[in-house]
Amino acid sequence: MRIGSTLLGIAVIALVTAGCVGSGSHDNASRPADTAPPTSGKELPIAITSAEPGLLTVKTLLGALPPEPTDDAAFTERVLWTMRKHTVAMAGIPGKTSATCEGDKVSEEPGVTTRCTVTYNGVKVPWSVRFDEPAGDLKPYEITNAGQAVLTAKSVYGEFWKEYNGVSKHLRCGKVPDFELVAYGQDTGHRCQYASSVDGKAQWVNVPVSMGEHGVIFDNDRPPESP
């Protein structure tokens, strides 16, 4: 079973691209008229009070990368650029990237997996490329994230603001490292929280943080937690 994000491609056509979006489950929620933060429960240390201007969007992603290789560039060069693009997209903010593959070249031999690494601001993210059996003139391949992604503090705080500022005006998160390698699709152990009113009493509700194909995910099908 593959863990992480898999991109399918055909060696004679352009590679698949991905957008930069959060889970978006609370974008249209109505914020209650809460006037005071909860006085009980554990308050996380970082107050989230405004949007994060550095968050990438589908429109700004390409500007955070070197120019895309042309169609006549070497296949390895094009694959490495695509891995860099998806690494930055998951991180959610611009960063310094480089990429290499073992042997300095992607093998196009069917059934052979080439392991590659994208370095994002010093954090190494593993990827791999594997070609399948040719189908006529086509050479299908997979670019697979090896189950790890870069989590960034700005992305966590910024995405939490985007998704929950319509739910409560009292938002907080735990301290997240500037850049951290985390397991793809699993609870990172980090939490954010929002104020909610239960029976007329304000309380903090903790939300798990995880990483998916398009970046930070909150809830991840887990119920919110009361501190």
N, C-alpha and C positions, 0 to 999 in steps of 0.2 A: 504494500500500500504506500503510495506516495504521500508525504506530508508536505504541505506548503502549496505554493502557487505553481501551476504548470501552464506554460504558454505553448500552443501548438503552432507550427508554421510549415510552409512549403518553401523550399530553397529557391524557387523561381518567382516568388511573390513577396510583397512587403510583409513584415512581421506584424503580429497583433500588437495593439497598443492598449494601455489601461489609463483610466482617469484617476484623479485624486479626490476622493470623497470620503466622508465619514459614514457612520451607519444611518444618520439622519432620522432617527426614530422620533425625535422630539421637536423637529423644526417648526411645526405648526401648533405646538401646544400653547395654551393660554396661561400666562403667569398669574398666580394668585396675588392678591393685594397684601402681601406680607410686609410688615413694617419693622420687624425686629428678628434678629437671628435666634436660633434655639439657645436656651440657657442650659440644657442638659445634653448628655451624650458627648462623645469625644470629637472635638473639632480638629479637622486636618489643618496643617500649618500654612498652606498657600492659598490666599484669597484670589479668586478668579473674578476680576472686575471689569474686564474689557476684552474686545476681540484681539486676536493675534494677527498683526498685519503681514507677517512673514509667511503665513500658510500658503502653500502652493494650490493652484487650481489647474484644471485641464488646460486653460489658456496660458498660464504662466509656467507650466512644467518645462516646456522645451527651452525657455529662457534660462533655466537653472542647469542646463547641460551644454557640453560642447556641441558644435554643429553635427547634425546627423550625417553619417557616412553616405555617400552616393551609392546608387544601385550597382555601380561597377567596382565598388571597393571590395576588398577581400572579405569573404564570408565571416571569418573570425572577427574582423574589425566591426562588422555590423552586429554580430551577436553580442560582443562585449558592450557595445553602445546600448543595445536593448536591455541588457542586464543592469547597466548603470541607470537607465531611465526608470526601470521598475523598482530599483532600490531607493532612488530618490523619491519616487511617487509614494512608496510605503512610508518613508521617513516623514514626508509631509512638508519639509522645509528645505531650502537649498543647502547644499553641502559640497565639500571638496571630494571628488570621487576619482578612482582609478580602477582598472580591471585587468586581470590576467587569467590565463588558463594554463593548466599543466602542459608542458611541452611547447608552450607559446602558440598553440594552434588547436582549433576545434577539429576533431576527427570526424570525417564524413562517411566513415565505414559503418554500414548498417549494424546495429546492435552494440556498438561501442559507445560508452559514456565518457565524456570529457568533463572533468571537474574544474570549475572556475571560481574565482573569488572577486567580489567587488569590495573595495575599501571605501567607506563613507566616513569622512572626518576621523580616520584612524580605526574605525570599527570594521571588522572583516565579516562580510556576509557571503555564505557559500551558495553557489548555484551549480547546475550541471546541464550539459547538452547531450542529447542522444538522438541519433538518426535511426529511423525504421527502414524496413525494406523498401526499395524504390517501387513506385506505382507508375509504370510507364516512364514518361519523361520527368515525373515529379519525384522529389526527394523529401518526404515528410520528416520532421524532427520535432523534438520537445525541448523547451528551455524550462527547467524546473528549479524553483527555490528549494533549498535543502532543509526547510523547516525552521529557518531563523530569519529574523528581520530586525531592522534598526528602529528602536523606539526613541523618540526625542521629546524632551520636556515641553518645548514650544508647541509641538503638535498635540500632545495630550491636553495642555491647558487651553490652547486655541480651539480644538475640536470640542472640548467640554463646554466652552462658552457658546459656540455655535449651536450645539444641540440642546443645552439646558437653560440658556438665559431666558427662554420663554416659559420655563417651568418655575423658576424661582430666581429672585434677585440675590440670594445668598448662595454662592457657589464656592467650593474649596476643593483642593486636591492635596494629596500627599506630595512630599518632595521627590521629584523624578530626576534622575541624572540627565545631564544635557544630551548625552548619546549613550544608548545601552543596547546590547544585543539580547533579544528575547526570543522565546519559542513562538513560532508562528501558530496562530489559532488557539493559544492556551492562555489561561489566566496569568498575567505577569506578576501578580502580587501587589500591584499598585492600585490605589483607590482614589476616586473623586467622590464628592458628596454634594447634595443639594438639600435645602430646607424644605420640609413638607409639614403640613398641618394635619394632625390626627386627633379627632375629638376636640378640636379647638386649641390643641397644644402643638407648638412648633417642635420638630425634631429633625435631626440629621439622618439622611438616608445615604448609605454608601453604595457606590456603583463600581463593579470590577472593571478593570482596563485590560484589553487584549489587543492583538494585532491581526489584521486580515490582509487580503490582497490589496486593498485600496487604502490601508493605513489603520489608524486607531479605531477600535470598536469599543463601545460601552455596553454593558449588560451581557452581551455574548450569550443570550438565551439563559442567563442565570438570573434568579430573582434578586432585586436590590437587597442590601443588607442594612439592618439597623445597628449602629455602633454600640 
